[in-house]
Amino acid sequence: MRLPALLVAAAIALQPTLSHAAETTCLTEKQAASLAGYALPSVITGATKRCSASLNGQSFLKANGPELAKRYSARKDETWPAAKSAFLTISKGKDDASKVFGQLSDSSLREMLDVVLEGMVAQEIPVTDCGKVDNFVRLLAPLPAENTAELVVMMVGLATEDKPAKPGKLALCKG
């Protein structure tokens, strides 16, 4: 069974700089949930932009995507410290990107991360999956942002728990 494109986008959002990492990096579920919670508004905005042209006027993303992203944005300041720590953890690698990112001011790093996440999601979702993404977001929308972030991390964890972590890929820490 294929994961909904939003889960794939969330997983991509959780590992934006790992392509050069030499070893498997892991995050605790709490770290991953903070990063996911921080990323959710950008993920929803990217999905809305990607899918708007292919969805009908009654679709959830077209009608409610911007409002949902705004509602989830209310927690960004709260989730930022742990999300930043998680992002810097997963950005460590041969090119030592974490040092570069670590030298940026919080506002610059946040702005960069928001733009990159939104753009990656907008590019990565196959347009043919927009109906599934729309339904997935519709089903999650009533949940508070914190629950949605934890649920996304749990689903990503379930989808990958039987697979060995590959070098350069993000994994949830075991135990």
C-alpha positions in Angstrom: 0.0 0.0 0.0 1.3 3.4 -1.0 1.6 6.1 1.7 -0.4 9.2 1.1 1.8 11.8 -0.6 1.5 14.1 2.4 3.3 11.5 4.6 6.0 11.3 1.9 6.2 15.1 1.9 6.4 15.1 5.7 9.2 12.6 5.7 11.0 14.7 3.1 10.5 17.7 5.2 12.0 16.0 8.2 15.2 15.3 6.3 16.0 18.3 4.1 19.8 18.2 4.2 20.7 14.5 4.7 21.7 13.7 1.1 25.3 14.2 2.1 25.3 12.7 5.5 27.6 9.7 5.9 25.9 8.0 8.8 22.4 7.3 9.8 21.1 10.0 12.0 18.2 9.4 14.4 15.8 11.7 16.2 13.7 10.9 19.2 10.0 10.9 18.6 9.8 14.2 20.6 12.4 15.8 18.4 10.8 14.6 15.2 7.3 15.8 16.4 8.7 19.2 17.2 10.3 19.4 13.7 7.1 18.1 12.1 5.0 20.5 14.1 7.2 23.4 13.0 7.1 22.1 9.4 3.3 21.5 9.1 2.3 25.0 8.0 4.9 25.0 5.2 3.9 21.4 4.2 0.3 22.4 4.1 1.0 25.6 2.1 3.2 23.6 -0.3 0.5 21.0 -0.8 -2.1 23.6 -1.3 0.0 25.4 -3.9 0.8 22.1 -5.7 -2.7 20.7 -5.7 -4.9 23.7 -6.1 -5.0 23.6 -9.9 -5.9 19.9 -10.0 -8.6 19.9 -7.3 -12.2 21.0 -7.6 -13.6 24.0 -5.7 -15.1 21.9 -3.0 -11.7 20.3 -2.1 -10.5 20.8 1.5 -7.1 22.2 0.5 -8.6 24.8 -1.9 -11.2 25.9 0.6 -9.3 25.5 3.9 -5.6 25.0 3.2 -4.5 28.5 3.9 -6.6 28.8 7.1 -5.3 25.4 8.4 -1.7 26.5 7.7 -2.3 29.7 9.6 -3.9 27.8 12.5 -0.9 25.4 12.7 1.5 28.4 12.4 0.3 29.5 15.9 2.6 26.9 17.4 5.7 27.7 15.4 7.3 29.9 18.1 6.7 27.2 20.7 8.1 24.3 18.6 11.0 26.3 17.1 13.7 25.6 19.8 13.3 21.9 19.7 12.7 21.9 15.9 15.9 23.9 15.4 17.9 21.5 17.5 16.4 18.5 15.6 17.1 20.3 12.2 20.8 21.0 13.2 21.1 17.3 14.4 19.9 15.9 11.0 22.0 18.4 9.0 25.3 17.2 10.3 27.4 15.5 7.7 30.5 15.6 5.7 29.9 19.1 4.4 29.2 20.2 8.0 26.1 22.0 7.0 25.1 22.3 10.6 27.9 24.7 11.3 26.7 27.0 8.4 23.1 26.7 9.6 24.2 27.1 13.2 25.8 30.5 12.3 22.5 31.9 10.9 20.3 34.0 13.1 17.1 32.2 14.1 15.0 34.5 11.9 17.2 33.7 8.9 17.3 30.0 9.5 13.5 29.9 10.1 12.8 31.9 6.9 15.2 29.6 4.9 13.7 26.4 6.3 10.1 27.6 5.7 10.8 28.5 2.0 12.7 25.2 1.4 10.1 23.0 3.0 7.2 24.7 1.1 9.1 24.5 -2.2 10.1 20.9 -1.7 6.6 19.8 -0.9 5.2 21.7 -3.8 7.7 19.9 -6.1 7.6 16.4 -4.7 3.8 15.7 -4.5 2.7 13.9 -7.7 -0.3 15.8 -9.0 -2.0 12.4 -9.4 -1.9 12.0 -5.6 -3.6 15.4 -4.9 -7.0 13.8 -4.2 -5.4 11.5 -1.6 -3.4 14.4 -0.1 -6.6 16.5 0.1 -8.5 13.7 1.9 -5.6 13.0 4.2 -5.4 16.7 5.2 -9.2 16.9 5.6 -9.1 14.0 8.0 -6.3 15.4 10.1 -7.5 19.0 10.1 -9.8 18.8 13.2 -6.9 17.7 15.3 -4.7 20.2 17.2 -1.4 20.8 15.5 0.5 19.0 18.2 -1.6 15.8 17.7 -1.2 16.0 13.9 2.6 16.3 14.2 2.8 13.4 16.6 0.5 11.3 14.4 2.6 12.1 11.3 5.8 11.0 13.1 4.0 7.9 14.4 2.9 7.0 10.8 6.4 7.6 9.4 7.8 5.5 12.2 5.4 2.7 11.4 6.1 2.9 7.7 9.8 2.5 8.3 10.1 0.4 11.5 10.7 -2.9 9.7 13.2 -1.5 7.3 16.9 -1.0 8.2 18.0 2.6 8.3 20.1 3.6 5.3 23.2 5.7 5.6 22.3 9.3 5.0 18.6 8.9 5.9 16.7 10.1 8.9 15.5 7.5 11.4 13.6 7.5 14.6 15.8 6.4 17.5 15.0 2.9 18.7 14.0 2.6 22.3 
